[in-house]
Amino acid sequence: MQFNVKVLSVAISMAMVPSLSVADEAADAKIAKLEQQVQALQSQQNASLTDKVKFNGFVSGAYISSDNDVGYNSADSSANFSEDSKVGLQATFDISDRTQAVLQLMMRGEYDWEVEAEWAYLSHRFENGIKLRGGKLRVPLFMYSDYLDVGYAQPFARPPEEVYGAVPFSSYTGAGASYDVDYDDSTLTMQIFGGESTVKSTDTDVSNLMGANVSWTDETWTLRAVYGQAQLDGSANSEVDVELAPGVITQADYIVLELNDEKGTFAGVGASYDNGEVIAVTELTRVEVDGAYPDTDSGYLTLGYRIKEFTPYVTVAYMKTQDNDERLPLSQAAAVQMVAFNAERMAYSLGLRWDAIDNVAVKFDVTYADDFGDTSGGFSGNSIDTSTGKFTYDDTLIYTVKFDAVF
């Protein structure tokens, strides 16, 4: 009996070997199938993520110098490779068909290449066509505001300083809404915005910022109008040496003008024409600030013509403080402020854009500024000459070589 039991056990074990082998093969097949399914899901997720996330960027590198130290666009008689050099990286994430998250990181040579979020916002387009955005946004005051740092999208080496330098901040934290009205061959866009900001150079708080703009385009002509206002609290500063009387020079290296919740307003109109060959762009703006801070009118006209990959252009720009008589000096301090903040000038630019290769443009620009009148021209580097009682410089010449690229 014992022998029979042992034989039966061995027989059963031998009979189970093929069954176990078959079970292992089935398990391996299931595991392989599961691995294929996981890989397929991962591929789908990666493809979906690739479809939802888009990365792009831009870079500019520039050399600027001047024939003197007046300080136009921070240029002086030595070479400057930082002022107009920058790198930007932008990521756009499609949360849904109607909702996006956008982040744009900027690094500027003038700020020692510190990383800063220029844009960081969430947008949603409703079924009725209204688009709402909230977060950190670009202040939509100018024709080129949306791509102010993207030099490749601009015909000139830089937007005219006379107009674009009138507002010392470019981004705000808040919200904005826009709505497009589509016609047969054109589009009308209406936009409102509001929030707050800070002027970096003076730590001036910009609160209760609000405004609206409207633009119309048929892809050849573009017409635009904008109005904005805000409360300003902080200080403005300038540097100047002032002659209060013949031969009497007051050294005023750092003039501070306090802004105590003063109301500031901005109004502008613009137009552009681009038929693929001829380019014409113009903007007229006025900035008004209550109190002793000057109101400023400014404008420019740029004309260009595309000849294959070359686009020569000319720009004429101006700026002038308009309320000088309303800020007549009632004291020595007020007289110092007038000389420090009153400004006027004309600027003439001759330039060439060369689209050297795809997505890369090289630009050459010479700008001459003069007609300062009895002012410094708005330049901190232009002070009263103690020997003549006049401002040291009455003109300046600036040279720029720059490349702009997008990727």
C-alpha positions as CSV (number, residue, x, y, z in Angstrom):
1,M,0.0,0.0,0.0
2,Q,2.8,2.4,0.9
3,F,4.4,1.7,-2.5
4,N,1.1,2.4,-4.3
5,V,0.6,5.7,-2.4
6,K,4.2,6.8,-3.3
7,V,3.6,5.9,-6.9
8,L,0.3,7.8,-7.0
9,S,2.0,10.9,-5.5
10,V,4.7,10.9,-8.0
11,A,2.2,10.3,-10.8
12,I,0.1,13.3,-9.6
13,S,3.1,15.5,-9.4
14,M,4.3,14.5,-12.9
15,A,0.8,15.2,-14.2
16,M,0.7,18.7,-12.6
17,V,4.0,19.8,-14.2
18,P,2.4,20.6,-17.6
19,S,-0.5,22.4,-15.9
20,L,1.9,24.6,-13.9
21,S,3.9,25.4,-17.0
22,V,0.8,26.3,-18.9
23,A,-0.4,28.6,-16.0
24,D,3.0,30.3,-16.0
25,E,2.8,31.0,-19.7
26,A,-0.7,32.4,-19.3
27,A,0.5,34.6,-16.5
28,D,3.4,35.9,-18.5
29,A,1.1,36.6,-21.4
30,K,-1.2,38.6,-19.2
31,I,1.7,40.6,-17.7
32,A,3.0,41.3,-21.2
33,K,-0.4,42.5,-22.3
34,L,-0.7,44.7,-19.2
35,E,2.7,46.2,-19.9
36,Q,1.6,47.0,-23.5
37,Q,-1.6,48.6,-22.2
38,V,0.4,50.7,-19.7
39,Q,2.9,51.8,-22.4
40,A,0.0,52.7,-24.7
41,L,-1.6,54.7,-21.9
42,Q,1.7,56.5,-21.2
43,S,2.1,57.3,-24.9
44,Q,-1.4,58.7,-25.0
45,Q,-0.8,60.8,-21.9
46,N,2.5,62.1,-23.3
47,A,0.9,62.9,-26.6
48,S,-2.0,64.6,-24.8
49,L,0.5,66.6,-22.7
50,T,2.5,67.6,-25.7
51,D,-0.7,68.8,-27.4
52,K,-1.8,70.7,-24.3
53,V,1.6,72.4,-23.5
54,K,3.3,74.8,-25.9
55,F,6.7,76.3,-25.3
56,N,8.2,79.2,-27.1
57,G,10.6,82.0,-26.5
58,F,12.6,85.0,-27.7
59,V,16.0,86.5,-27.3
60,S,17.6,89.9,-28.1
61,G,21.2,90.9,-27.9
62,A,22.3,94.5,-28.5
63,Y,25.3,96.8,-28.6
64,I,24.5,100.5,-28.0
65,S,26.7,103.5,-27.5
66,S,26.6,107.3,-27.8
67,D,28.8,110.2,-28.7
68,N,28.3,111.6,-25.2
69,D,27.0,110.8,-21.7
70,V,23.6,112.3,-21.8
71,G,22.0,108.9,-21.1
72,Y,19.5,108.3,-24.0
73,N,18.2,104.8,-23.4
74,S,21.0,104.5,-20.8
75,A,23.7,104.8,-23.6
76,D,26.9,106.6,-23.0
77,S,30.3,107.0,-24.7
78,S,31.3,103.4,-23.7
79,A,29.9,100.2,-25.2
80,N,26.7,98.9,-23.5
81,F,25.7,95.3,-24.2
82,S,23.1,95.0,-21.4
83,E,20.4,97.6,-21.8
84,D,18.5,96.1,-24.7
85,S,19.6,92.4,-24.2
86,K,17.0,90.0,-22.9
87,V,15.7,86.4,-22.9
88,G,12.1,85.3,-22.5
89,L,10.5,81.9,-22.2
90,Q,6.8,81.3,-22.4
91,A,4.7,78.3,-21.6
92,T,1.0,77.9,-22.5
93,F,-1.0,75.1,-21.0
94,D,-4.4,74.3,-22.4
95,I,-6.5,73.2,-19.4
96,S,-9.5,72.8,-21.6
97,D,-10.7,73.9,-25.0
98,R,-11.6,77.3,-23.5
99,T,-9.2,77.7,-20.6
100,Q,-5.5,78.4,-20.6
101,A,-2.7,79.1,-18.2
102,V,0.2,81.3,-19.4
103,L,3.6,81.9,-17.8
104,Q,6.3,84.1,-19.3
105,L,9.7,84.4,-17.6
106,M,12.0,87.3,-18.4
107,M,15.7,87.9,-17.9
108,R,17.0,91.3,-18.7
109,G,20.6,92.5,-19.0
110,E,19.7,95.8,-17.4
111,Y,18.6,94.0,-14.3
112,D,21.6,91.7,-14.0
113,W,19.7,88.8,-15.7
114,E,17.4,88.3,-12.7
115,V,14.5,85.9,-13.5
116,E,11.1,87.6,-13.3
117,A,7.6,86.6,-14.2
118,E,6.4,89.2,-16.7
119,W,3.1,87.2,-17.4
120,A,1.4,84.7,-15.1
121,Y,-2.3,84.5,-15.7
122,L,-5.3,82.2,-16.3
123,S,-7.7,82.9,-19.2
124,H,-11.1,81.6,-20.1
125,R,-13.2,82.3,-23.2
126,F,-16.9,82.0,-22.5
127,E,-19.4,80.7,-25.1
128,N,-20.6,84.3,-25.8
129,G,-17.1,85.2,-27.0
130,I,-16.0,87.2,-23.9
131,K,-12.4,86.4,-22.9
132,L,-11.5,86.9,-19.2
133,R,-7.9,86.9,-17.9
134,G,-6.6,87.2,-14.3
135,G,-3.1,87.3,-12.8
136,K,-0.1,89.3,-13.8
137,L,-0.7,90.9,-17.2
138,R,0.8,93.4,-19.6
139,V,-0.6,96.9,-19.3
140,P,-2.3,97.4,-22.7
141,L,-1.5,101.0,-23.3
142,F,0.5,101.0,-26.6
143,M,0.3,99.5,-30.1
144,Y,3.2,97.1,-29.2
145,S,2.3,96.4,-25.5
146,D,1.5,92.7,-26.0
147,Y,4.9,92.0,-27.5
148,L,6.9,94.9,-26.0
149,D,9.8,92.6,-25.3
150,V,9.6,90.6,-28.5
151,G,11.9,92.7,-30.7
152,Y,11.4,90.3,-33.6
153,A,7.8,91.4,-33.8
154,Q,8.7,95.1,-34.2
155,P,10.1,96.8,-37.3
156,F,12.5,99.1,-35.4
157,A,15.5,98.4,-33.1
158,R,13.4,99.6,-30.2
159,P,10.0,101.3,-29.7
160,P,10.5,105.1,-29.6
161,E,11.7,106.1,-26.1
162,E,9.8,109.4,-26.3
163,V,6.4,107.6,-26.3
164,Y,7.2,104.2,-24.6
165,G,9.3,105.8,-21.9
166,A,6.5,108.0,-20.6
167,V,5.0,105.2,-18.5
168,P,7.5,103.6,-16.1
169,F,5.8,100.3,-15.6
170,S,4.7,97.6,-18.2
171,S,2.9,95.0,-16.2
172,Y,0.1,94.9,-13.6
173,T,-1.6,92.4,-11.3
174,G,-5.3,92.3,-11.8
175,A,-7.8,91.2,-14.4
176,G,-8.9,92.1,-17.9
177,A,-11.7,91.2,-20.3
178,S,-12.0,91.5,-24.1
179,Y,-14.6,90.9,-26.8
180,D,-14.1,90.6,-30.5
181,V,-16.7,91.6,-33.1
182,D,-16.0,89.9,-36.4
183,Y,-17.1,91.6,-39.6
184,D,-16.7,90.3,-43.1
185,D,-13.2,91.4,-43.6
186,S,-12.2,93.0,-40.3
187,T,-12.3,92.7,-36.5
188,L,-13.2,95.1,-33.8
189,T,-11.7,94.3,-30.3
190,M,-12.9,96.0,-27.1
191,Q,-10.9,95.5,-23.9
192,I,-11.2,96.6,-20.3
193,F,-8.5,96.2,-17.5
194,G,-7.9,97.0,-13.9
195,G,-5.5,96.2,-11.0
196,E,-2.3,97.5,-9.4
197,S,1.4,97.8,-10.1
198,T,4.7,99.2,-8.8
199,V,7.3,101.4,-10.4
200,K,10.5,99.6,-9.8
201,S,12.9,102.5,-10.0
202,T,11.1,104.5,-7.3
203,D,8.9,102.0,-5.5
204,T,5.9,104.1,-6.4
205,D,2.6,102.3,-5.8
206,V,0.2,102.3,-8.7
207,S,-3.3,101.6,-7.3
208,N,-6.9,101.7,-8.6
209,L,-5.5,101.1,-12.1
210,M,-8.3,100.9,-14.7
211,G,-8.8,101.6,-18.3
212,A,-10.2,100.5,-21.7
213,N,-9.1,100.3,-25.3
214,V,-10.7,99.6,-28.6
215,S,-9.0,98.6,-31.8
216,W,-10.1,97.7,-35.4
217,T,-8.1,95.9,-38.0
218,D,-8.5,94.4,-41.5
219,E,-5.0,92.9,-41.4
220,T,-3.7,95.9,-43.4
221,W,-5.0,98.9,-41.5
222,T,-5.1,99.0,-37.7
223,L,-6.7,101.8,-35.7
224,R,-6.5,102.0,-31.9
225,A,-7.6,104.3,-29.0
226,V,-6.9,103.8,-25.2
227,Y,-7.6,105.5,-21.9
228,G,-6.4,104.6,-18.4
229,Q,-6.1,106.1,-15.0
230,A,-4.6,105.2,-11.6
231,Q,-3.6,106.6,-8.2
232,L,0.1,107.2,-7.6
233,D,1.7,107.1,-4.2
234,G,5.5,107.4,-3.7
235,S,8.2,109.6,-5.2
236,A,9.8,110.5,-8.5
237,N,13.4,111.6,-8.7
238,S,15.8,113.3,-11.1
239,E,19.4,114.5,-11.1
240,V,20.4,118.0,-12.1
241,D,22.6,121.0,-11.3
242,V,20.6,124.2,-11.3
243,E,21.6,127.8,-11.8
244,L,19.1,129.9,-9.8
245,A,20.9,133.2,-10.7
246,P,23.8,134.1,-13.0
247,G,26.9,132.6,-11.5
248,V,25.0,131.0,-8.6
249,I,24.8,127.2,-9.0
250,T,22.9,125.0,-6.7
251,Q,24.0,121.4,-6.6
252,A,20.9,119.2,-6.6
253,D,22.1,115.7,-7.3
254,Y,18.9,113.9,-6.2
255,I,15.7,115.8,-6.6
256,V,12.7,114.0,-5.1
257,L,9.1,114.9,-5.9
258,E,6.5,113.3,-3.6
259,L,3.3,111.8,-5.0
260,N,0.6,111.5,-2.4
261,D,-2.2,109.5,-4.0
262,E,-2.1,111.8,-7.0
263,K,-4.4,110.9,-10.0
264,G,-2.6,110.0,-13.2
265,T,-4.3,109.6,-16.6
266,F,-3.1,108.2,-19.9
267,A,-4.8,108.8,-23.3
268,G,-3.5,107.6,-26.6
269,V,-4.4,107.0,-30.2
270,G,-2.5,104.9,-32.8
271,A,-2.7,103.7,-36.4
272,S,-0.7,101.4,-38.6
273,Y,-0.6,100.3,-42.2
274,D,1.2,97.2,-43.5
275,N,0.4,95.8,-47.0
276,G,3.5,93.5,-47.0
277,E,5.7,96.1,-48.5
278,V,5.0,99.5,-47.0
279,I,5.0,100.0,-43.3
280,A,3.6,103.1,-41.5
281,V,3.1,103.3,-37.7
282,T,2.1,106.3,-35.6
283,E,1.1,106.9,-31.9
284,L,0.1,110.0,-30.1
285,T,-0.1,110.0,-26.2
286,R,-0.7,112.3,-23.3
287,V,0.2,111.5,-19.7
288,E,-1.2,113.8,-17.0
289,V,-0.4,113.7,-13.3
290,D,-2.0,116.0,-10.7
291,G,0.2,118.2,-8.6
292,A,3.7,119.3,-9.5
293,Y,4.7,116.3,-11.6
294,P,4.7,117.3,-15.3
295,D,2.2,116.4,-17.9
296,T,3.7,115.1,-21.1
297,D,2.7,115.0,-24.8
298,S,4.6,112.6,-27.1
299,G,4.3,110.9,-30.4
300,Y,6.1,109.3,-33.3
301,L,5.8,108.3,-37.0
302,T,7.7,105.4,-38.5
303,L,7.9,104.7,-42.2
304,G,9.5,101.5,-43.7
305,Y,9.7,99.6,-46.9
306,R,10.4,95.9,-47.4
307,I,12.9,95.0,-50.1
308,K,13.1,91.2,-49.9
309,E,14.9,90.5,-46.6
310,F,15.8,94.1,-46.0
311,T,13.5,96.8,-44.4
312,P,15.0,100.3,-44.2
313,Y,13.0,102.6,-41.9
314,V,12.9,106.2,-40.6
315,T,11.3,107.4,-37.3
316,V,10.5,110.9,-36.2
317,A,9.5,111.3,-32.5
318,Y,8.9,114.0,-30.0
319,M,8.1,114.6,-26.3
320,K,7.4,117.8,-24.4
321,T,6.1,118.7,-20.9
322,Q,3.0,120.8,-21.4
323,D,2.1,122.4,-18.0
324,N,5.3,124.2,-17.3
325,D,3.6,127.6,-16.8
326,E,1.2,126.0,-14.3
327,R,4.1,124.9,-12.2
328,L,5.9,128.2,-12.0
329,P,8.5,128.3,-9.2
330,L,7.3,129.8,-6.0
331,S,10.4,128.9,-4.1
332,Q,14.0,127.8,-4.6
333,A,12.9,124.1,-4.2
334,A,10.2,124.6,-6.8
335,A,12.7,126.1,-9.2
336,V,14.9,123.2,-8.8
337,Q,12.0,120.8,-9.5
338,M,11.1,122.7,-12.7
339,V,14.6,122.4,-14.1
340,A,14.8,118.7,-13.0
341,F,11.4,117.6,-14.5
342,N,10.7,120.0,-17.4
343,A,11.7,118.3,-20.7
344,E,11.4,118.5,-24.5
345,R,13.2,117.0,-27.4
346,M,12.9,115.7,-31.0
347,A,14.5,112.4,-32.1
348,Y,15.2,111.2,-35.6
349,S,16.1,107.6,-36.3
350,L,17.4,105.9,-39.4
351,G,17.5,102.2,-39.4
352,L,17.7,98.9,-41.3
353,R,16.2,95.5,-40.4
354,W,17.7,92.5,-42.1
355,D,15.8,89.2,-41.8
356,A,19.0,87.2,-42.1
357,I,17.6,83.7,-41.6
358,D,14.2,82.3,-40.5
359,N,13.1,83.7,-37.1
360,V,16.2,85.9,-36.8
361,A,16.5,89.6,-37.6
362,V,19.5,91.9,-37.4
363,K,18.9,95.6,-36.9
364,F,21.1,98.7,-37.3
365,D,19.9,102.0,-36.0
366,V,21.3,105.6,-35.6
367,T,19.2,108.0,-33.5
368,Y,19.8,111.7,-33.2
369,A,18.0,113.7,-30.5
370,D,18.1,117.5,-30.2
371,D,15.7,120.5,-29.7
372,F,16.0,120.4,-25.9
373,G,14.9,124.0,-25.6
374,D,15.7,125.4,-22.1
375,T,15.5,121.9,-20.6
376,S,17.7,118.9,-20.0
377,G,15.8,117.0,-22.7
378,G,14.6,114.7,-20.0
379,F,18.0,113.2,-19.4
380,S,19.5,112.8,-15.9
381,G,23.0,112.9,-17.4
382,N,22.4,116.5,-18.8
383,S,23.1,119.0,-16.0
384,I,23.9,122.7,-15.9
385,D,27.5,123.6,-16.9
386,T,28.8,125.7,-14.0
387,S,31.0,127.8,-16.3
388,T,28.3,128.8,-18.8
389,G,25.0,128.5,-16.9
390,K,23.7,126.3,-19.7
391,F,23.0,122.6,-20.0
392,T,26.0,120.6,-20.9
393,Y,24.5,118.9,-23.9
394,D,22.0,120.2,-26.5
395,D,22.0,117.0,-28.6
396,T,23.0,113.4,-28.6
397,L,23.7,110.6,-31.2
398,I,23.1,106.9,-30.4
399,Y,24.3,103.9,-32.3
400,T,22.6,100.5,-32.0
401,V,23.4,97.0,-33.5
402,K,20.9,94.4,-32.4
403,F,19.7,90.9,-33.2
404,D,16.2,89.6,-32.4
405,A,15.2,86.0,-32.6
406,V,12.1,83.9,-31.8
407,F,11.9,80.1,-31.2
